Amino acid sequence: MPNHVIIVGAGPAGLSFACSLAQAGVSATVIEKQPRSALEDPEYDGREIALTHQSVKLLKQLGVWRRFPEDQIGLIKKAKVQDGLSPYSLDFDHRDNSLEALGYLVSNHLIRKAVYEQARSHDSIDIITDTSVEAVTSDGAKAEVTLGDGQVLSAPLVAAADSRFSETRRKMGIPASMHDFGRVAIVSRMSHEKSNEQTAFEFFQYGGTLAILPVSEHLSSFVVTATGKQAQALLALSDEAYRDEVHKRLDDSLGEMAIDSKRYAYPLVGVHANRFIDQRFAVIGDAAVGMHPVTAHGFNLGLRGQDTLARAVVDAVSHGKDIGSEQVLERYQRRHRRATLPMYYGTNGIVRLFTNDSPPAKILRQAVIHVSNLFPPVKWAITKKLTETEGPVLLPSP
Ligand SMILES: Cc1cc2nc3c(=O)[nH]c(=O)nc-3n(C[C@H](O)[C@H](O)[C@H](O)COP(=O)(O)OP(=O)(O)OC[C@H]3O[C@@H](n4cnc5c(N)ncnc54)[C@H](O)[C@@H]3O)c2cc1C
């Protein structure tokens, strides 16, 4: 089939890509190693995904957004960044930017479920579950994958969306730069007596960081980032002792708190593939770039990347050209790397600075917060990056 793509991995990026292609009449086979039940009814995994305006637009276009239960979409109206022991904060407010919200919060399992349901609604998308890809090869004429049961599938293009530790990327010989931050993010939900005022907080405390994401006014997701050793100790605490520890770090600012979910631990490893393409092959989603969650951009970049690749493929179809040609893939690589490289290295730089507790770094950390707050163009640039809004809507008011 000339207009068919094989996608490895039925995560949010792989399935979004399949949906983008389906809308343009390009068919896809998606291969997923998990059982179908894990796609139909994914378990809560503790991840609350902050979505930018650009991502909301893409999810609406794909028909995914309307599948989220309305009462499960959190609005991030304000954001606050605090450093060390100082009460001074870098503040963002949706009203300063004439926006309904700075961003939106949706649980990862709901995104997975909705994008799977949307993919199922397209006859041109075939999803094969319970099998992984054993081998992948390509030549000038086609790309081929061999499945665990020995079945061989071929298409003009294979896209790997099989996570930041992508085996398919490795099988194709694409190297990746990896940075192990030596830290673990522990995520859990807790309800609280006082309102979070729909504010996302980032506290770069000395010795660890704490982020709070507003699920609803009295329910938040708490992301505690700690070294491996500290994380083991935190994970070993009873629910009550863990709640008390978070409560203490917050200095009672949210009042009485109660556990609402178990704790999930995510080791923090950033990954950037050195190339996004090979012959008739592309990496997308976390397989292309796996971000540190502090700037909340992993899936946002994944969505953007699949859209960039889909546009290149669709353009080739409309001109009767080969969808797996070097020209198509180069266009994707060039555009997407322009988006990912500054974000990836910028995020890693922020993490390095704000986890460095040496005296000079502490001074620089405070300086960064003050400069960002006091200079509207700097603040505007940060807001624009974080919310991914277009045009003059975010221009600072005089
Ligand atoms: C704590 C935390 C908080 C985050 N917060 C945010 C946020 O606020 N905003 C944001 O934009 N992003 C955030 N992210 C990042 C976001 O979760 C990821 O970017 C996104 O889930 C990646 O989607 P993906 O489809 O590329 O990969 P994955 O979700 O990893 O899916 C990969 C799929 O491939 C399958 N697979 C793997 N290997 C194979 C194989 N060999 N054969 C077949 N199938 C295979 C897997 O089973 C899986 O279904 C966060 C991440 C973490 C850890």
The ligand as an SDF file (V2000), in Angstrom:
LIG
                    3D

 53 58  0  0  0  0  0  0  0  0999 V2000
    5.7280   12.6580   36.2440 C   0  0  0  0  0  0  0  0  0  0  0  0
    5.5040   13.0990   34.8140 C   0  0  0  0  0  0  0  0  0  0  0  0
    4.7780   14.2360   34.5720 C   0  0  0  0  0  0  0  0  0  0  0  0
    4.5900   14.6720   33.2590 C   0  0  0  0  0  0  0  0  0  0  0  0
    3.9020   15.8300   33.0490 N   0  0  0  0  0  0  0  0  0  0  0  0
    3.7480   16.2790   31.7930 C   0  0  0  0  0  0  0  0  0  0  0  0
    3.0530   17.5050   31.5440 C   0  0  0  0  0  0  0  0  0  0  0  0
    2.5920   18.1760   32.4730 O   0  0  0  0  0  0  0  0  0  0  0  0
    2.9030   17.9220   30.2560 N   0  0  0  0  0  0  0  0  0  0  0  0
    3.4000   17.2110   29.2110 C   0  0  0  0  0  0  0  0  0  0  0  0
    3.2440   17.6430   28.0530 O   0  0  0  0  0  0  0  0  0  0  0  0
    4.0510   16.0420   29.4120 N   0  0  0  0  0  0  0  0  0  0  0  0
    4.2360   15.5690   30.6690 C   0  0  0  0  0  0  0  0  0  0  0  0
    4.8800   14.3830   30.8720 N   0  0  0  0  0  0  0  0  0  0  0  0
    5.3950   13.6260   29.6960 C   0  0  0  0  0  0  0  0  0  0  0  0
    4.3330   12.7180   29.0590 C   0  0  0  0  0  0  0  0  0  0  0  0
    3.7880   11.8590   30.0220 O   0  0  0  0  0  0  0  0  0  0  0  0
    5.0020   11.9330   27.9250 C   0  0  0  0  0  0  0  0  0  0  0  0
    5.6650   12.8350   27.0640 O   0  0  0  0  0  0  0  0  0  0  0  0
    4.0050   11.1340   27.0780 C   0  0  0  0  0  0  0  0  0  0  0  0
    3.2560   10.2580   27.8810 O   0  0  0  0  0  0  0  0  0  0  0  0
    4.7630   10.3230   26.0320 C   0  0  0  0  0  0  0  0  0  0  0  0
    3.8750    9.6740   25.1680 O   0  0  0  0  0  0  0  0  0  0  0  0
    4.4320    8.6460   24.0980 P   0  0  0  0  0  0  0  0  0  0  0  0
    3.2300    8.1290   23.3820 O   0  0  0  0  0  0  0  0  0  0  0  0
    5.5280    9.2310   23.2980 O   0  0  0  0  0  0  0  0  0  0  0  0
    5.1380    7.4850   24.9530 O   0  0  0  0  0  0  0  0  0  0  0  0
    4.5470    6.4970   26.0390 P   0  0  0  0  0  0  0  0  0  0  0  0
    3.4240    7.1120   26.8030 O   0  0  0  0  0  0  0  0  0  0  0  0
    5.7390    6.0230   26.8030 O   0  0  0  0  0  0  0  0  0  0  0  0
    3.9340    5.2870   25.1920 O   0  0  0  0  0  0  0  0  0  0  0  0
    4.7560    4.3580   24.5160 C   0  0  0  0  0  0  0  0  0  0  0  0
    3.8920    3.1510   24.1150 C   0  0  0  0  0  0  0  0  0  0  0  0
    4.6930    2.2400   23.3660 O   0  0  0  0  0  0  0  0  0  0  0  0
    4.5000    0.9170   23.8400 C   0  0  0  0  0  0  0  0  0  0  0  0
    5.7200    0.1630   23.5300 N   0  0  0  0  0  0  0  0  0  0  0  0
    6.9450    0.3030   24.0970 C   0  0  0  0  0  0  0  0  0  0  0  0
    7.8270   -0.5340   23.5120 N   0  0  0  0  0  0  0  0  0  0  0  0
    7.1520   -1.2020   22.5360 C   0  0  0  0  0  0  0  0  0  0  0  0
    7.5200   -2.1930   21.5780 C   0  0  0  0  0  0  0  0  0  0  0  0
    8.7720   -2.6520   21.4820 N   0  0  0  0  0  0  0  0  0  0  0  0
    6.5700   -2.6890   20.7340 N   0  0  0  0  0  0  0  0  0  0  0  0
    5.2970   -2.2060   20.8180 C   0  0  0  0  0  0  0  0  0  0  0  0
    4.8900   -1.2710   21.7040 N   0  0  0  0  0  0  0  0  0  0  0  0
    5.8040   -0.7680   22.5480 C   0  0  0  0  0  0  0  0  0  0  0  0
    4.2540    1.1090   25.3420 C   0  0  0  0  0  0  0  0  0  0  0  0
    3.5830   -0.0020   25.8910 O   0  0  0  0  0  0  0  0  0  0  0  0
    3.3900    2.3700   25.3380 C   0  0  0  0  0  0  0  0  0  0  0  0
    2.0240    2.0930   25.1680 O   0  0  0  0  0  0  0  0  0  0  0  0
    5.1110   13.9240   32.1690 C   0  0  0  0  0  0  0  0  0  0  0  0
    5.8280   12.7540   32.4240 C   0  0  0  0  0  0  0  0  0  0  0  0
    6.0410   12.3400   33.7340 C   0  0  0  0  0  0  0  0  0  0  0  0
    6.8220   11.0840   33.9860 C   0  0  0  0  0  0  0  0  0  0  0  0
  1  2  1  0
  2  3  1  0
  2 52  2  0
  3  4  2  0
  4  5  1  0
  4 50  1  0
  5  6  2  0
  6  7  1  0
  6 13  1  0
  7  8  2  0
  7  9  1  0
  9 10  1  0
 10 11  2  0
 10 12  1  0
 12 13  2  0
 13 14  1  0
 14 15  1  0
 14 50  1  0
 15 16  1  0
 16 17  1  0
 16 18  1  0
 18 19  1  0
 18 20  1  0
 20 21  1  0
 20 22  1  0
 22 23  1  0
 23 24  1  0
 24 25  2  0
 24 26  1  0
 24 27  1  0
 27 28  1  0
 28 29  2  0
 28 30  1  0
 28 31  1  0
 31 32  1  0
 32 33  1  0
 33 34  1  0
 33 48  1  0
 34 35  1  0
 35 36  1  0
 35 46  1  0
 36 37  1  0
 36 45  1  0
 37 38  2  0
 38 39  1  0
 39 40  1  0
 39 45  2  0
 40 41  1  0
 40 42  2  0
 42 43  1  0
 43 44  2  0
 44 45  1  0
 46 47  1  0
 46 48  1  0
 48 49  1  0
 50 51  2  0
 51 52  1  0
 52 53  1  0
M  END
$$$$
